[in-house]
């Protein structure tokens, strides 16, 4: 008799343990994986972004040129040493001279002409060179003469252009083209993959590198005002980072999202393209990971409810950004209930809602990011449904 009582007590204890096993699992999941949160707040992230934009706007240009410098660059070609000129004469047949001649400008900027000798032509436009040669012959040599000068072979320097250009390689540049802009044009222009930024490394300053945004008119003017390029200088056109956003975690469609260059994608648009967040659990937070210029990652905590309701700005993402909806103790509890309680009761918790439809529901946006007002009233999000409670009684009571 006594052993029968003991067996009954043991059976009762076993049944009690079985009933409390789900709660034990819940408690274990609630505290599992609790690690320090190193993410910064969304408001702090926005402040740092505004501060960086202000600092960039207020920063002085590296080499702000005068208007006169740009005017000189756009002026007609000026003759210099090592240029080869073609000179044609008319009206000097009585001297028995040839009607045309090719001469090279010497290192001192002069050309050696028949009868008159050296004529200074350095740093003069072709029209002024014609006048200087005519003055050398008229009226001391001939009563009148007509002179025509052409640039046969300009002196060039060779610079190396690499990166996101159409035809990379050694590019010859004339005396009036020795700047970064003409070098890139000589390489066929930037390719579709270019970011708009270019790096200049000079042969005489191998340890210095200059970076310019060619889409900024002020910085473009600064590039044009730099000292002329020399043989061996290197220009590298930066390739743009692929416009890809990575979305993962508790979303319906994890994976990369690729867009055309210069396409602006916001946080909510990226979530919508990922099919929305999962609706069998109710995640409230997300993480934005952004790579900074110094190569480090910034982790930003996002409040999904505030974003969906418009309380936090729906900012544009940058290429390479990662959006992650992490598991939390709350989502682990909800997932545990789905797997171990609802599944036993025969209740389905798979809500068939698309991401775009979900994000556009005003009623759901006014509550949790992923639930309704009825869901909010329950501590676990869904246990107060009458059908669920009825099913739980049959599953938990032996």
C-alpha positions in Angstrom: 0.0 0.0 0.0 2.8 2.3 1.0 4.7 1.7 -2.3 1.5 2.4 -4.3 1.2 5.8 -2.5 4.9 6.5 -3.3 4.3 5.6 -6.9 1.3 8.0 -7.1 3.4 10.8 -5.5 6.2 10.2 -8.0 3.8 10.3 -10.9 2.3 13.6 -9.6 5.7 15.2 -9.3 6.6 14.0 -12.8 3.4 15.5 -14.2 4.1 18.8 -12.4 7.6 18.9 -13.8 6.3 18.3 -17.3 3.8 21.2 -16.9 6.6 23.6 -15.7 9.1 22.6 -18.4 7.8 25.3 -20.9 8.1 28.0 -18.2 11.7 26.8 -17.4 12.5 27.1 -21.1 11.1 30.6 -21.2 13.2 31.7 -18.4 16.3 30.3 -19.9 15.7 32.0 -23.2 14.9 35.3 -21.5 18.3 35.5 -20.1 20.3 33.7 -22.8 22.7 35.7 -24.8 22.5 38.9 -22.7 25.6 40.8 -23.7 26.5 44.5 -23.3 25.0 46.6 -26.0 27.7 48.7 -27.7 25.3 50.3 -30.2 25.0 54.1 -30.2 21.6 55.8 -30.2 19.9 56.9 -33.4 19.8 60.5 -32.2 23.5 60.5 -31.5 24.2 59.0 -34.9 22.2 61.8 -36.6 24.1 64.4 -34.6 27.5 63.0 -35.8 26.2 62.9 -39.4 25.1 66.5 -39.2 28.4 67.5 -37.6 30.4 65.8 -40.3 28.4 67.4 -43.1 28.8 70.9 -41.5 32.6 70.4 -41.1 32.9 69.4 -44.7 30.9 72.4 -45.9 32.9 74.8 -43.7 36.3 73.3 -44.5 38.5 75.6 -46.7 39.4 74.5 -50.1 42.8 72.9 -50.4 43.9 75.4 -53.1 41.2 78.0 -53.8 42.2 79.6 -57.1 41.9 83.1 -58.2 39.6 83.9 -61.2 42.7 84.9 -63.2 44.2 81.4 -62.8 41.2 79.8 -64.4 41.2 82.4 -67.2 44.8 81.6 -67.9 44.0 77.9 -68.2 41.2 78.6 -70.7 43.3 81.0 -72.8 44.8 80.0 -76.2 48.0 77.9 -76.3 51.3 79.7 -75.4 54.5 78.6 -77.0 57.3 77.2 -74.9 60.6 75.2 -75.0 60.7 72.0 -77.1 57.7 73.0 -79.2 58.1 72.5 -82.9 56.7 75.4 -85.0 55.8 75.5 -88.7 56.6 79.0 -90.1 55.4 80.1 -93.6 56.7 83.3 -95.2 55.1 85.3 -98.0 56.8 88.4 -99.6 60.4 87.4 -99.0 61.0 85.6 -102.3 63.6 88.3 -103.3 65.8 87.0 -100.6 65.9 83.5 -102.1 64.5 82.0 -98.8 62.3 78.9 -98.6 58.6 79.7 -98.2 58.3 77.6 -95.1 60.4 76.1 -92.4 60.0 74.0 -89.2 62.0 75.0 -86.1 62.1 73.9 -82.5 61.9 76.3 -79.6 65.1 76.0 -77.6 65.4 75.8 -73.8 65.6 79.6 -73.6 62.4 80.1 -75.5 63.9 81.3 -78.8 63.8 80.1 -82.5 66.7 80.4 -84.9 65.5 81.8 -88.2 67.3 82.4 -91.5 69.1 85.8 -91.8 67.7 87.3 -88.6 68.9 84.6 -86.1 67.3 84.2 -82.7 63.8 85.4 -82.1 62.2 85.2 -78.6 58.8 83.5 -78.8 58.5 82.1 -75.2 55.1 82.3 -73.5 53.4 83.9 -76.5 50.3 82.9 -78.3 50.7 81.9 -82.0 49.4 85.2 -83.2 52.0 87.1 -81.1 54.7 84.8 -82.4 53.8 85.7 -86.0 54.0 89.4 -85.1 57.5 88.9 -83.4 58.9 87.1 -86.5 57.4 89.7 -88.8 59.0 92.6 -86.8 62.4 90.8 -87.0 62.2 90.9 -90.9 60.3 94.1 -91.5 61.6 96.7 -92.3 65.2 95.9 -91.7 65.3 93.0 -94.1 62.3 93.3 -96.3 59.8 96.1 -96.9 56.8 93.9 -96.1 56.1 90.2 -95.3 53.4 88.0 -94.1 54.1 85.3 -91.5 51.9 82.3 -90.6 52.9 80.1 -87.6 51.4 76.7 -86.7 52.0 74.3 -83.8 53.4 71.2 -85.5 54.4 69.2 -82.4 53.8 70.5 -79.0 56.0 69.4 -76.1 54.2 66.8 -73.9 54.5 65.1 -70.6 53.3 61.6 -69.9 51.3 60.9 -66.8 49.8 57.6 -65.7 46.0 57.4 -65.3 44.5 54.3 -63.7 41.3 53.3 -62.0 37.7 53.8 -63.1 38.5 55.4 -66.5 37.6 54.1 -70.0 41.2 53.8 -71.3 43.8 53.7 -68.5 47.5 54.1 -69.3 50.1 56.7 -70.1 48.5 59.9 -71.3 50.4 62.6 -73.2 49.5 66.1 -72.2 50.3 69.4 -74.0 51.6 72.4 -72.1 48.1 73.8 -71.7 46.7 70.4 -70.6 48.9 69.5 -67.8 46.2 69.1 -65.1 44.1 66.3 -63.7 41.0 67.1 -65.7 42.7 66.9 -69.1 44.5 63.7 -68.0 41.2 62.0 -67.2 39.7 63.2 -70.4 42.7 61.9 -72.3 42.1 58.5 -70.7 38.6 58.4 -72.3 36.8 60.0 -69.3 35.5 58.3 -66.2 33.7 55.0 -66.5 30.2 54.2 -65.2 31.8 52.7 -62.1 33.5 56.0 -61.1 32.7 57.6 -57.7 33.6 61.1 -58.8 36.7 61.3 -56.7 40.3 61.3 -58.0 43.7 60.9 -56.2 46.8 62.6 -57.4 50.3 61.4 -56.4 53.2 63.4 -57.7 56.6 61.9 -58.7 58.4 64.6 -56.7 56.2 64.0 -53.6 55.7 60.2 -53.5 54.5 60.3 -49.9 51.8 62.8 -50.4 48.4 62.0 -51.9 45.7 64.6 -52.8 42.0 63.6 -53.1 39.5 65.8 -55.0 35.8 65.6 -55.7 35.5 66.3 -59.4 31.7 66.8 -59.0 32.3 69.8 -56.8 32.9 73.0 -58.8 35.0 74.5 -56.1 37.3 71.5 -55.9 37.4 71.3 -59.7 38.6 74.8 -59.8 41.2 73.9 -57.2 42.4 71.0 -59.4 42.8 73.4 -62.4 44.9 75.8 -60.3 47.5 73.2 -59.2 51.1 73.3 -60.5 51.4 71.6 -63.9 51.7 67.8 -63.9 55.1 66.3 -64.7 56.3 63.1 -66.3 55.6 60.2 -63.9 52.8 61.8 -61.9 50.0 59.3 -61.2 46.2 59.9 -61.2 43.8 57.3 -59.8 40.1 57.6 -60.4 38.2 56.0 -57.5 35.6 53.4 -58.3 32.3 53.8 -56.5 31.2 51.3 -54.0 28.4 49.1 -55.5 25.1 50.4 -54.4 24.2 47.4 -52.4 22.3 47.2 -49.1 22.4 44.1 -46.9 19.3 43.2 -44.9 19.2 40.3 -42.5 17.9 39.0 -39.2 14.2 38.7 -38.4 13.0 39.7 -41.9 11.2 37.6 -44.4 13.7 37.9 -47.3 17.3 38.1 -46.1 20.1 39.0 -48.5 21.7 41.9 -50.5 19.6 44.4 -52.3 21.4 46.0 -55.4 20.3 49.3 -56.9 21.7 51.6 -59.7 24.3 54.1 -58.8 22.9 57.3 -57.1 19.6 55.6 -56.3 18.5 56.7 -52.8 17.1 54.0 -50.6 15.6 54.7 -47.2 15.5 52.3 -44.2 11.8 51.5 -44.5 12.2 51.0 -48.3 14.9 48.4 -47.6 12.7 46.7 -45.0 9.8 46.7 -47.5 12.0 45.2 -50.2 13.0 42.5 -47.7 9.3 41.5 -47.3 8.9 43.3 -44.0 9.9 42.0 -40.6 8.7 38.5 -39.4 5.1 38.5 -38.1 5.3 35.3 -36.0 7.5 37.3 -33.6 7.3 41.0 -32.9 10.8 42.6 -33.1 10.9 46.1 -31.9 14.5 47.1 -32.7 17.1 46.9 -35.4 20.7 47.7 -36.0 22.3 49.9 -38.7 25.9 49.1 -39.4 27.8 51.7 -41.4 31.5 51.7 -42.4 33.2 55.0 -41.8 36.0 56.6 -43.8 38.7 55.4 -41.3 37.6 51.8 -41.9 35.7 51.2 -38.6 32.1 50.2 -38.3 29.4 52.2 -36.4 26.5 50.2 -34.9 23.3 52.3 -34.5 20.3 51.1 -32.5 17.0 51.6 -34.4 13.6 51.8 -32.8 11.4 50.1 -35.5 8.2 51.3 -33.9 9.3 55.0 -34.0 10.5 54.6 -37.6 7.3 53.0 -38.8 5.2 55.7 -37.1 7.3 58.6 -38.5 8.7 59.7 -35.1 12.3 59.0 -36.2 13.5 60.2 -39.6 13.5 57.6 -42.3 17.0 58.4 -43.5 18.6 57.4 -46.7 21.1 54.5 -46.6 24.6 54.6 -47.9 26.0 51.9 -50.2 27.4 49.0 -48.2 25.1 49.7 -45.2 23.8 46.7 -43.2 20.3 46.5 -41.7 20.0 43.8 -39.2 16.9 42.9 -37.1 18.4 41.0 -34.1 16.9 38.4 -31.9 16.1 39.7 -28.4 14.9 37.9 -25.2 11.4 38.9 -26.2 11.5 37.4 -29.7 13.1 34.3 -28.3 10.2 33.9 -25.8 7.7 34.4 -28.6 9.4 31.9 -30.8 9.5 29.4 -28.0 5.8 29.8 -27.4 5.2 29.3 -31.1 7.2 26.2 -31.2 6.4 24.5 -27.9 2.9 25.7 -26.9 1.0 26.8 -30.0 2.4 23.8 -32.0 1.1 21.4 -29.3 -2.3 23.1 -29.3 -2.5 22.8 -33.0 -2.7 26.6 -33.5 -1.0 28.3 -36.4 0.7 31.7 -35.8 2.0 32.2 -39.4 0.4 35.5 -40.5 0.4 35.8 -44.3 1.2 39.5 -44.7 3.6 41.0 -47.2 6.2 43.6 -46.2 4.7 46.4 -48.3 1.2 45.7 -47.1 2.4 45.6 -43.5 4.4 48.8 -43.6 1.4 50.6 -45.1 -1.1 49.6 -42.5 -1.8 52.7 -40.4 -3.4 50.7 -37.6 -0.4 48.4 -37.2 2.0 51.3 -37.5 0.2 53.0 -34.5 1.1 49.9 -32.4 4.1 47.7 -32.3 6.3 47.2 -35.4 4.6 43.9 -36.3 1.5 43.8 -34.1 -2.0 45.3 -33.5 -3.5 46.9 -30.4 -4.9 43.5 -29.4 -1.4 42.1 -29.5 0.0 45.0 -27.3 -2.6 44.3 -24.5 -1.0 40.8 -24.0 2.4 40.4 -22.3 3.4 37.8 -24.8 1.7 39.4 -27.8 -0.8 36.7 -28.6 -1.8 34.6 -25.6 -5.1 36.4 -24.9 -6.9 35.0 -28.0 -9.8 32.9 -26.9 -9.1 30.1 -29.3 -5.5 30.0 -28.2 -6.4 29.7 -24.5 -8.8 26.9 -25.2 -6.2 25.0 -27.1 -3.6 25.5 -24.3 -6.0 23.9 -21.7 -6.1 20.7 -23.7 -2.4 20.7 -24.2 -1.2 21.4 -20.7 -3.7 19.6 -18.4 -2.9 15.9 -18.3 
